[in-house]
Amino acid sequence: MARTPLEMSPEELDVMYGKPKNLSAALTTVLSVTFNENHDRITVEAVTEKDERVSITLTQLALRDIVRLSGESSDAPTRPRAN
């Protein structure tokens, strides 16, 4: 049975998919979200911190994985409370 990418070690991921490529800048503003339910795709149009407009297409499963993995992160940054 084939393993999913979430079950693979970083070394296995490098061999199968290559080294990860960094997005050149963080997303600062989401302009729109488009759902294509027939093809299980979600397209996010956003602006980066370098004032570039980008379009990122994700599968619904990938988006669910992002939400689930970010919720599980125990070392997620927390903002200090304002007094």
Residue, then its C-alpha position, 0 to 999 in steps of 0.5 A: m500500500a502506498r504511503t501518503p506524503l504526510e506519512m513520509s520522512p523528509e528524506e523520502l519527500d526530497v527523493m520523490y518530490g525534490k527540495p522544497k521551494n520557498l514562496s518569495a514573500a508572505l501573503t498579506t491580503v486575500l483578495s478572493v477565494t474561488f471554489n471549483e467543486n467539480h474538480d475539487r479545487i480552491t483558488v486563492e488570489a492574494v497580495t504578497e508583502k512585496d506587493e505582488r498579486v498571486s493566484i494559488t490553487l489547492t485541492q480541498l484535501a490540501l486545504r483541510d490538511i493545512v487547517r488541521l496541521s496548523g491547529e495541531s502545532s504546539d509551537a504556534p506563535t502566540r501574541p502577547r496580551a495587551n493590558 
